[in-house]
Amino acid sequence: MFQSEIYQLSYQALLLILVLSGPPIFISMILGLIVAIFQAATQIQEQTLSFTVKLIAVMFTLMFMGGMLSAQISQFTFTILQNFPKWNG
């Protein structure tokens, strides 16, 4: 395997990590902000409220987007395994 191909695969893997982790992080960030504003407005100082809401939101996000996310992982794995004999020999 040539050095440029290793760099290209590393770049694609890191980009895939960013794409896959984006939706849960974005949903968690938005809901955390909403809960923080709600807590500031009502003066509720419960620390676990924000964590619980974000945890449930991330679980639902992964449940609904799991098919799309796993399809992208499968496609990347298929590409690596399909090109492995070409790189090895």
N, CA, C and O atoms as CSV, one atom per row, in Angstrom:
chain,resi,resn,atom,element,x,y,z
A,1,MET,N,N,0.848,-1.172,0.000
A,1,MET,CA,C,0.000,0.000,0.000
A,1,MET,C,C,0.897,1.240,0.000
A,1,MET,O,O,1.842,1.338,0.782
A,2,PHE,N,N,0.595,2.144,-0.855
A,2,PHE,CA,C,1.401,3.335,-0.981
A,2,PHE,C,C,1.015,4.360,0.078
A,2,PHE,O,O,-0.084,4.333,0.632
A,3,GLN,N,N,1.946,5.252,0.337
A,3,GLN,CA,C,1.740,6.236,1.394
A,3,GLN,C,C,0.577,7.170,1.072
A,3,GLN,O,O,-0.174,7.542,1.974
A,4,SER,N,N,0.412,7.553,-0.181
A,4,SER,CA,C,-0.682,8.460,-0.542
A,4,SER,C,C,-2.043,7.782,-0.341
A,4,SER,O,O,-3.014,8.442,0.026
A,5,GLU,N,N,-2.115,6.461,-0.583
A,5,GLU,CA,C,-3.373,5.753,-0.367
A,5,GLU,C,C,-3.704,5.662,1.118
A,5,GLU,O,O,-4.871,5.734,1.504
A,6,ILE,N,N,-2.682,5.504,1.945
A,6,ILE,CA,C,-2.900,5.480,3.390
A,6,ILE,C,C,-3.411,6.841,3.859
A,6,ILE,O,O,-4.330,6.911,4.676
A,7,TYR,N,N,-2.826,7.913,3.350
A,7,TYR,CA,C,-3.294,9.252,3.709
A,7,TYR,C,C,-4.738,9.463,3.254
A,7,TYR,O,O,-5.542,10.047,3.979
A,8,GLN,N,N,-5.060,8.991,2.066
A,8,GLN,CA,C,-6.416,9.160,1.545
A,8,GLN,C,C,-7.427,8.372,2.386
A,8,GLN,O,O,-8.501,8.884,2.702
A,9,LEU,N,N,-7.090,7.137,2.746
A,9,LEU,CA,C,-7.993,6.348,3.583
A,9,LEU,C,C,-8.139,6.957,4.973
A,9,LEU,O,O,-9.231,6.948,5.542
A,10,SER,N,N,-7.058,7.480,5.518
A,10,SER,CA,C,-7.128,8.128,6.829
A,10,SER,C,C,-8.024,9.359,6.769
A,10,SER,O,O,-8.826,9.595,7.672
A,11,TYR,N,N,-7.884,10.137,5.711
A,11,TYR,CA,C,-8.719,11.323,5.538
A,11,TYR,C,C,-10.190,10.932,5.416
A,11,TYR,O,O,-11.052,11.553,6.038
A,12,GLN,N,N,-10.479,9.902,4.615
A,12,GLN,CA,C,-11.855,9.452,4.450
A,12,GLN,C,C,-12.429,8.912,5.762
A,12,GLN,O,O,-13.600,9.138,6.067
A,13,ALA,N,N,-11.610,8.202,6.534
A,13,ALA,CA,C,-12.077,7.668,7.814
A,13,ALA,C,C,-12.382,8.790,8.798
A,13,ALA,O,O,-13.400,8.743,9.490
A,14,LEU,N,N,-11.520,9.793,8.870
A,14,LEU,CA,C,-11.766,10.912,9.783
A,14,LEU,C,C,-12.982,11.729,9.354
A,14,LEU,O,O,-13.748,12.199,10.194
A,15,LEU,N,N,-13.153,11.894,8.058
A,15,LEU,CA,C,-14.326,12.602,7.556
A,15,LEU,C,C,-15.598,11.815,7.859
A,15,LEU,O,O,-16.626,12.400,8.199
A,16,LEU,N,N,-15.531,10.496,7.736
A,16,LEU,CA,C,-16.683,9.659,8.063
A,16,LEU,C,C,-17.027,9.760,9.546
A,16,LEU,O,O,-18.204,9.789,9.907
A,17,ILE,N,N,-16.024,9.812,10.397
A,17,ILE,CA,C,-16.263,9.974,11.833
A,17,ILE,C,C,-16.981,11.294,12.110
A,17,ILE,O,O,-17.908,11.341,12.920
A,18,LEU,N,N,-16.558,12.356,11.443
A,18,LEU,CA,C,-17.224,13.653,11.633
A,18,LEU,C,C,-18.668,13.613,11.149
A,18,LEU,O,O,-19.559,14.154,11.804
A,19,VAL,N,N,-18.900,12.980,10.014
A,19,VAL,CA,C,-20.260,12.908,9.464
A,19,VAL,C,C,-21.163,12.064,10.363
A,19,VAL,O,O,-22.323,12.411,10.583
A,20,LEU,N,N,-20.630,10.955,10.881
A,20,LEU,CA,C,-21.447,10.066,11.702
A,20,LEU,C,C,-21.723,10.637,13.094
A,20,LEU,O,O,-22.791,10.401,13.658
A,21,SER,N,N,-20.790,11.369,13.637
A,21,SER,CA,C,-20.986,11.913,14.982
A,21,SER,C,C,-21.700,13.261,14.966
A,21,SER,O,O,-22.110,13.752,16.018
A,22,GLY,N,N,-21.852,13.857,13.806
A,22,GLY,CA,C,-22.481,15.173,13.709
A,22,GLY,C,C,-23.917,15.245,14.191
A,22,GLY,O,O,-24.220,16.068,15.055
A,23,PRO,N,N,-24.826,14.411,13.666
A,23,PRO,CA,C,-26.235,14.525,14.082
A,23,PRO,C,C,-26.478,14.340,15.577
A,23,PRO,O,O,-27.188,15.158,16.162
A,24,PRO,N,N,-25.924,13.303,16.237
A,24,PRO,CA,C,-26.174,13.199,17.683
A,24,PRO,C,C,-25.601,14.365,18.481
A,24,PRO,O,O,-26.219,14.828,19.440
A,25,ILE,N,N,-24.435,14.835,18.090
A,25,ILE,CA,C,-23.833,15.968,18.803
A,25,ILE,C,C,-24.655,17.234,18.589
A,25,ILE,O,O,-24.866,18.003,19.527
A,26,PHE,N,N,-25.118,17.454,17.363
A,26,PHE,CA,C,-25.912,18.642,17.066
A,26,PHE,C,C,-27.233,18.625,17.832
A,26,PHE,O,O,-27.622,19.638,18.414
A,27,ILE,N,N,-27.918,17.495,17.835
A,27,ILE,CA,C,-29.184,17.371,18.567
A,27,ILE,C,C,-28.952,17.586,20.061
A,27,ILE,O,O,-29.719,18.287,20.722
A,28,SER,N,N,-27.891,16.980,20.585
A,28,SER,CA,C,-27.575,17.128,22.004
A,28,SER,C,C,-27.267,18.578,22.356
A,28,SER,O,O,-27.672,19.067,23.410
A,29,MET,N,N,-26.550,19.264,21.468
A,29,MET,CA,C,-26.202,20.658,21.722
A,29,MET,C,C,-27.442,21.553,21.721
A,29,MET,O,O,-27.595,22.404,22.597
A,30,ILE,N,N,-28.316,21.363,20.752
A,30,ILE,CA,C,-29.526,22.184,20.658
A,30,ILE,C,C,-30.435,21.949,21.867
A,30,ILE,O,O,-30.925,22.903,22.472
A,31,LEU,N,N,-30.658,20.678,22.218
A,31,LEU,CA,C,-31.522,20.404,23.368
A,31,LEU,C,C,-30.887,20.842,24.682
A,31,LEU,O,O,-31.597,21.269,25.593
A,32,GLY,N,N,-29.572,20.747,24.798
A,32,GLY,CA,C,-28.897,21.252,25.989
A,32,GLY,C,C,-29.077,22.745,26.146
A,32,GLY,O,O,-29.264,23.241,27.257
A,33,LEU,N,N,-29.021,23.465,25.033
A,33,LEU,CA,C,-29.239,24.908,25.070
A,33,LEU,C,C,-30.675,25.248,25.462
A,33,LEU,O,O,-30.910,26.165,26.249
A,34,ILE,N,N,-31.632,24.502,24.909
A,34,ILE,CA,C,-33.032,24.741,25.242
A,34,ILE,C,C,-33.299,24.464,26.725
A,34,ILE,O,O,-33.978,25.244,27.393
A,35,VAL,N,N,-32.767,23.362,27.228
A,35,VAL,CA,C,-32.957,23.025,28.644
A,35,VAL,C,C,-32.269,24.052,29.537
A,35,VAL,O,O,-32.803,24.411,30.587
A,36,ALA,N,N,-31.106,24.523,29.140
A,36,ALA,CA,C,-30.403,25.533,29.935
A,36,ALA,C,C,-31.197,26.833,29.998
A,36,ALA,O,O,-31.264,27.469,31.050
A,37,ILE,N,N,-31.793,27.228,28.891
A,37,ILE,CA,C,-32.624,28.436,28.885
A,37,ILE,C,C,-33.862,28.229,29.760
A,37,ILE,O,O,-34.261,29.122,30.508
A,38,PHE,N,N,-34.465,27.037,29.658
A,38,PHE,CA,C,-35.626,26.716,30.497
A,38,PHE,C,C,-35.248,26.737,31.978
A,38,PHE,O,O,-35.994,27.264,32.802
A,39,GLN,N,N,-34.101,26.168,32.314
A,39,GLN,CA,C,-33.667,26.153,33.708
A,39,GLN,C,C,-33.367,27.559,34.211
A,39,GLN,O,O,-33.657,27.879,35.363
A,40,ALA,N,N,-32.793,28.396,33.362
A,40,ALA,CA,C,-32.505,29.767,33.775
A,40,ALA,C,C,-33.794,30.567,33.960
A,40,ALA,O,O,-33.895,31.395,34.865
A,41,ALA,N,N,-34.769,30.314,33.104
A,41,ALA,CA,C,-36.030,31.059,33.201
A,41,ALA,C,C,-36.844,30.633,34.419
A,41,ALA,O,O,-37.491,31.470,35.047
A,42,THR,N,N,-36.823,29.361,34.758
A,42,THR,CA,C,-37.628,28.880,35.880
A,42,THR,C,C,-36.825,28.738,37.167
A,42,THR,O,O,-37.387,28.396,38.208
A,43,GLN,N,N,-35.559,28.986,37.115
A,43,GLN,CA,C,-34.631,28.882,38.243
A,43,GLN,C,C,-34.597,27.479,38.841
A,43,GLN,O,O,-34.435,27.312,40.050
A,44,ILE,N,N,-34.751,26.481,37.990
A,44,ILE,CA,C,-34.587,25.085,38.412
A,44,ILE,C,C,-33.105,24.758,38.309
A,44,ILE,O,O,-32.502,24.932,37.249
A,45,GLN,N,N,-32.519,24.291,39.391
A,45,GLN,CA,C,-31.087,24.021,39.410
A,45,GLN,C,C,-30.780,22.522,39.470
A,45,GLN,O,O,-29.811,22.107,40.107
A,46,GLU,N,N,-31.593,21.729,38.817
A,46,GLU,CA,C,-31.376,20.285,38.794
A,46,GLU,C,C,-30.314,19.952,37.743
A,46,GLU,O,O,-30.495,20.257,36.564
A,47,GLN,N,N,-29.218,19.334,38.160
A,47,GLN,CA,C,-28.106,19.066,37.251
A,47,GLN,C,C,-28.374,17.885,36.323
A,47,GLN,O,O,-27.864,17.849,35.204
A,48,THR,N,N,-29.161,16.932,36.775
A,48,THR,CA,C,-29.396,15.749,35.964
A,48,THR,C,C,-30.448,15.960,34.883
A,48,THR,O,O,-30.571,15.127,33.985
A,49,LEU,N,N,-31.206,17.042,34.942
A,49,LEU,CA,C,-32.255,17.293,33.963
A,49,LEU,C,C,-31.675,17.435,32.558
A,49,LEU,O,O,-32.163,16.817,31.612
A,50,SER,N,N,-30.646,18.240,32.430
A,50,SER,CA,C,-30.032,18.456,31.128
A,50,SER,C,C,-29.413,17.164,30.592
A,50,SER,O,O,-29.540,16.854,29.408
A,51,PHE,N,N,-28.747,16.419,31.466
A,51,PHE,CA,C,-28.108,15.174,31.044
A,51,PHE,C,C,-29.144,14.155,30.579
A,51,PHE,O,O,-28.945,13.486,29.565
A,52,THR,N,N,-30.238,14.035,31.308
A,52,THR,CA,C,-31.273,13.061,30.964
A,52,THR,C,C,-31.923,13.380,29.624
A,52,THR,O,O,-32.121,12.487,28.801
A,53,VAL,N,N,-32.252,14.638,29.404
A,53,VAL,CA,C,-32.867,15.048,28.144
A,53,VAL,C,C,-31.921,14.790,26.982
A,53,VAL,O,O,-32.346,14.288,25.941
A,54,LYS,N,N,-30.645,15.125,27.143
A,54,LYS,CA,C,-29.677,14.911,26.066
A,54,LYS,C,C,-29.456,13.423,25.804
A,54,LYS,O,O,-29.317,13.010,24.652
A,55,LEU,N,N,-29.423,12.619,26.858
A,55,LEU,CA,C,-29.235,11.182,26.694
A,55,LEU,C,C,-30.381,10.554,25.914
A,55,LEU,O,O,-30.157,9.748,25.011
A,56,ILE,N,N,-31.593,10.921,26.260
A,56,ILE,CA,C,-32.764,10.387,25.556
A,56,ILE,C,C,-32.784,10.865,24.106
A,56,ILE,O,O,-33.109,10.094,23.204
A,57,ALA,N,N,-32.442,12.118,23.880
A,57,ALA,CA,C,-32.428,12.651,22.517
A,57,ALA,C,C,-31.382,11.951,21.650
A,57,ALA,O,O,-31.644,11.649,20.486
A,58,VAL,N,N,-30.215,11.696,22.204
A,58,VAL,CA,C,-29.165,11.004,21.446
A,58,VAL,C,C,-29.588,9.563,21.156
A,58,VAL,O,O,-29.321,9.051,20.069
A,59,MET,N,N,-30.243,8.905,22.113
A,59,MET,CA,C,-30.716,7.541,21.873
A,59,MET,C,C,-31.737,7.513,20.738
A,59,MET,O,O,-31.655,6.650,19.864
A,60,PHE,N,N,-32.689,8.430,20.734
A,60,PHE,CA,C,-33.675,8.470,19.662
A,60,PHE,C,C,-33.033,8.842,18.325
A,60,PHE,O,O,-33.418,8.307,17.285
A,61,THR,N,N,-32.074,9.739,18.343
A,61,THR,CA,C,-31.378,10.109,17.114
A,61,THR,C,C,-30.658,8.906,16.522
A,61,THR,O,O,-30.724,8.672,15.315
A,62,LEU,N,N,-29.977,8.148,17.359
A,62,LEU,CA,C,-29.281,6.959,16.871
A,62,LEU,C,C,-30.260,5.885,16.410
A,62,LEU,O,O,-29.966,5.147,15.470
A,63,MET,N,N,-31.420,5.788,17.060
A,63,MET,CA,C,-32.424,4.813,16.621
A,63,MET,C,C,-32.975,5.172,15.244
A,63,MET,O,O,-33.121,4.299,14.388
A,64,PHE,N,N,-33.279,6.442,15.025
A,64,PHE,CA,C,-33.876,6.853,13.763
A,64,PHE,C,C,-32.860,6.938,12.629
A,64,PHE,O,O,-33.195,6.655,11.478
A,65,MET,N,N,-31.633,7.320,12.937
A,65,MET,CA,C,-30.625,7.485,11.895
A,65,MET,C,C,-29.660,6.305,11.825
A,65,MET,O,O,-28.702,6.338,11.052
A,66,GLY,N,N,-29.897,5.272,12.613
A,66,GLY,CA,C,-28.981,4.144,12.667
A,66,GLY,C,C,-28.793,3.461,11.330
A,66,GLY,O,O,-27.683,3.047,10.995
A,67,GLY,N,N,-29.867,3.336,10.560
A,67,GLY,CA,C,-29.771,2.695,9.248
A,67,GLY,C,C,-28.862,3.463,8.301
A,67,GLY,O,O,-28.023,2.879,7.615
A,68,MET,N,N,-29.038,4.778,8.270
A,68,MET,CA,C,-28.210,5.596,7.387
A,68,MET,C,C,-26.748,5.577,7.840
A,68,MET,O,O,-25.837,5.481,7.018
A,69,LEU,N,N,-26.535,5.671,9.152
A,69,LEU,CA,C,-25.171,5.699,9.668
A,69,LEU,C,C,-24.469,4.370,9.432
A,69,LEU,O,O,-23.301,4.347,9.044
A,70,SER,N,N,-25.167,3.265,9.662
A,70,SER,CA,C,-24.534,1.967,9.441
A,70,SER,C,C,-24.323,1.693,7.958
A,70,SER,O,O,-23.381,0.988,7.595
A,71,ALA,N,N,-25.171,2.231,7.100
A,71,ALA,CA,C,-24.966,2.068,5.653
A,71,ALA,C,C,-23.684,2.768,5.211
A,71,ALA,O,O,-22.961,2.254,4.358
A,72,GLN,N,N,-23.400,3.928,5.780
A,72,GLN,CA,C,-22.169,4.626,5.425
A,72,GLN,C,C,-20.942,3.879,5.923
A,72,GLN,O,O,-19.926,3.826,5.231
A,73,ILE,N,N,-21.026,3.302,7.114
A,73,ILE,CA,C,-19.914,2.509,7.636
A,73,ILE,C,C,-19.711,1.272,6.772
A,73,ILE,O,O,-18.578,0.915,6.448
A,74,SER,N,N,-20.812,0.615,6.397
A,74,SER,CA,C,-20.719,-0.577,5.557
A,74,SER,C,C,-20.121,-0.250,4.195
A,74,SER,O,O,-19.316,-1.021,3.672
A,75,GLN,N,N,-20.504,0.876,3.620
A,75,GLN,CA,C,-19.964,1.276,2.314
A,75,GLN,C,C,-18.464,1.552,2.401
A,75,GLN,O,O,-17.710,1.168,1.507
A,76,PHE,N,N,-18.035,2.205,3.455
A,76,PHE,CA,C,-16.610,2.481,3.630
A,76,PHE,C,C,-15.834,1.181,3.820
A,76,PHE,O,O,-14.756,1.007,3.252
A,77,THR,N,N,-16.386,0.267,4.624
A,77,THR,CA,C,-15.740,-1.032,4.838
A,77,THR,C,C,-15.683,-1.823,3.548
A,77,THR,O,O,-14.663,-2.444,3.248
A,78,PHE,N,N,-16.761,-1.810,2.778
A,78,PHE,CA,C,-16.783,-2.516,1.504
A,78,PHE,C,C,-15.731,-1.957,0.551
A,78,PHE,O,O,-15.059,-2.718,-0.146
A,79,THR,N,N,-15.586,-0.654,0.516
A,79,THR,CA,C,-14.579,-0.030,-0.346
A,79,THR,C,C,-13.177,-0.463,0.055
A,79,THR,O,O,-12.355,-0.772,-0.808
A,80,ILE,N,N,-12.896,-0.490,1.344
A,80,ILE,CA,C,-11.569,-0.903,1.813
A,80,ILE,C,C,-11.316,-2.365,1.460
A,80,ILE,O,O,-10.253,-2.706,0.941
A,81,LEU,N,N,-12.290,-3.229,1.741
A,81,LEU,CA,C,-12.095,-4.652,1.489
A,81,LEU,C,C,-12.051,-4.981,0.002
A,81,LEU,O,O,-11.369,-5.922,-0.404
A,82,GLN,N,N,-12.766,-4.221,-0.808
A,82,GLN,CA,C,-12.759,-4.447,-2.246
A,82,GLN,C,C,-11.409,-4.072,-2.851
A,82,GLN,O,O,-10.949,-4.732,-3.783
A,83,ASN,N,N,-10.775,-3.036,-2.341
A,83,ASN,CA,C,-9.516,-2.567,-2.902
A,83,ASN,C,C,-8.300,-3.177,-2.204
A,83,ASN,O,O,-7.168,-2.907,-2.605
A,84,PHE,N,N,-8.506,-3.980,-1.188
A,84,PHE,CA,C,-7.378,-4.544,-0.435
A,84,PHE,C,C,-6.463,-5.413,-1.299
A,84,PHE,O,O,-5.245,-5.269,-1.191
A,85,PRO,N,N,-6.988,-6.322,-2.165
A,85,PRO,CA,C,-6.057,-7.120,-2.984
A,85,PRO,C,C,-5.216,-6.255,-3.925
A,85,PRO,O,O,-4.058,-6.575,-4.193
A,86,LYS,N,N,-5.787,-5.174,-4.419
A,86,LYS,CA,C,-5.049,-4.285,-5.320
A,86,LYS,C,C,-3.897,-3.603,-4.568
A,86,LYS,O,O,-2.811,-3.434,-5.122
A,87,TRP,N,N,-4.130,-3.217,-3.322
A,87,TRP,CA,C,-3.102,-2.540,-2.542
A,87,TRP,C,C,-2.052,-3.517,-2.037
A,87,TRP,O,O,-0.877,-3.170,-1.917
A,88,ASN,N,N,-2.477,-4.735,-1.742
A,88,ASN,CA,C,-1.582,-5.718,-1.141
A,88,ASN,C,C,-0.623,-6.310,-2.162
A,88,ASN,O,O,0.537,-6.573,-1.845
A,89,GLY,N,N,-1.094,-6.520,-3.378
A,89,GLY,CA,C,-0.273,-7.216,-4.358
A,89,GLY,C,C,0.300,-6.273,-5.329
A,89,GLY,O,O,1.025,-6.684,-6.235
